[in-house]
Amino acid sequence: MKTDFIKYIGCLMIFGTNGTVSKHINLGSSHIVFFRSLIGWAFMFLSLIFSSHSFVFPKYRKQSLYLAVSGIALGASWLLL
């Protein structure tokens, strides 16, 4: 429980520095979003490859539509910032 709370606070601190960090980058907002999404995708892909847990898609067949719609909505919100 305590490690989950520490991870949560760490994520909040990282997310809270977005404006401060992006203010000092000399790129347009669409480029910043693209590169941040690319880095996030690469990190998630590598963590999935190197983790001991495997993602079995047929196991989550009922939630697959909700997962796809929420992923599209999240991507659209990032693109339209």
Buried (B, 14 or more C-beta within 10 A) or exposed (E): EEEEEEEEEEEEEEEEEEEEEEEEEEEEEEEBBBEBBEEEEEEEEEEEEEEEEEEEEEEEEEEEEEEEEEEEEEEEEBEEE
